[in-house]
Amino acid sequence: MAENTGTATITIHGKSYDLPIHTPTAGPEVIDIRNLYAQADVFTYDPGFTSTAACDSTITFIDGAKGELLHRGYPIDQLASQSHYLEVCYLLLYGELPSAEEQERFESLVTNHTMIHEQMHNFFRGFRRDAHPMATMVGVVGAMSAFYHDSTDINDAHQREVASIRLIAKMPTIAAMAYKYSIGQPFVYPRNDLDYAANFLHMCFSVPAEEYHVNPILARAMDRIFTLHADHEQNASTSTVRLASSSGANPFACIAAGIACLWGPAHGGANQACLEMLKEIGTPDRIPEFIARAKDKNDPYRLMGFGHRVYKNFDPRATVMKESADEVLDLLGVENNPVLQVAKELEKQALADPYFADKKLFPNVDFYSGIILEAMGFPTSMFTPIFALARTVGWISQWKEQLADPQLKIGRPRQLYLGATARDYVDIEKR
Ligand code: SDX
């Protein structure tokens, strides 16, 4: 727990209350209001929790003004360029970069748990072929609690560890199976001779009829996409996982809840929505029409892939992602990809527009990730499942941290009630 460094005094109807101030290692100080209701019989009000710290954490820190993202203190651009996803997973889960021996042991654990229970294949066959892969993932991940009973007891440290490894190891397999099922191709089993990202690409794109060799540049770009999506403080889906976990729900149910929340177009669904928007724009000459709609106060339309709840300068992940986009498209010889042309022109025009500049609306992580994924051959419906795959380690790390918090109690926000006060029932004959 942070140390107290003074008090804030709030005066309500002439009576004053002192509230402790806690000092973080980085970011704003926090005013501890947990006893305010008991002391002053008032709630605080913060729709969307934009000014509320729901927990303390040591995992990820974002400075929205500086465009800074740290995982256990390490800047995202250094991790994206010098590390790799499973090493970042270790860092997020255990707090420190692993030694060579620790990394080898961790990667071996993950590699040897990538297969799912054979009977779970039947779950996929219960869905329509055209089901959105996110629907399949919510269902199958939630159903893992029906298969892996030996890792559902959240009060058992060993079971928490087993569930963590199982989820990180099996998410690529489940996401790839959801994809294969949606295109009517046979499931491809994971291979232990491939690294995490290459294995995922192999499970998605290989077919029994011929050998599939994973291009190492695409595998590297895939791994970087995983790293850039690994964790992001208390975003909507992570907060969903924490709230589900606060009731004591098993890890598979909590991660299924996180997947469901991530699906929304304002959150993880933005990468799919962004690509669909770029395709709808179609050609650079139509960009002004879409920018005008996004600026129109009477039109709820927004530019997908632009803006962020926290970053009010630039999303550091988008900077790295943009480099990867150029590499991949150059490799695939599609640097003239019409979607990329529209994306680059849209970014240029939007950032030159006072509306976007004044509101600090700039491309976020989802703006470029969709372009890379499309160039790799993924349908837009697979973009958010890939985000969910990558974010699982963040959800799990935050889930473990919360369970270890001695202050943990079930989450129970209150409300500003504006509804009817007590009134008597009226029989239908008298209405
Ligand atoms: C992710 O939280 C996380 O960390 C999320 C994430 C993660 O890694 O977990 O980073 C992943 O979800 C990235 C965000 C992906 N979403 C999108 O790209 C969807 C489009 N973006 C918007 O929906 C919006 O920008 C949000 C939801 C991302 C952020 O919303 P905010 O910060 O609450 O901004 P706001 O809705 O209060 O908007 C502020 C102003 C408003 O205008 P005014 O009322 O002040 O006149 O900016 C406008 C908004 O209308 N605005 C936009 C806009 N985003 C905000 N106008 C046009 N296009 C946009 N994209």
Residues whose N, C-alpha, C, O or C-beta is under 5 A from the ligand:
A	BS01	SDX	H232 N235 A236 P265 A266 H267 G268 A270 A294 Y301 R302 L303 M304 G305 F306 G307 H308 R309 K359 N364 D366
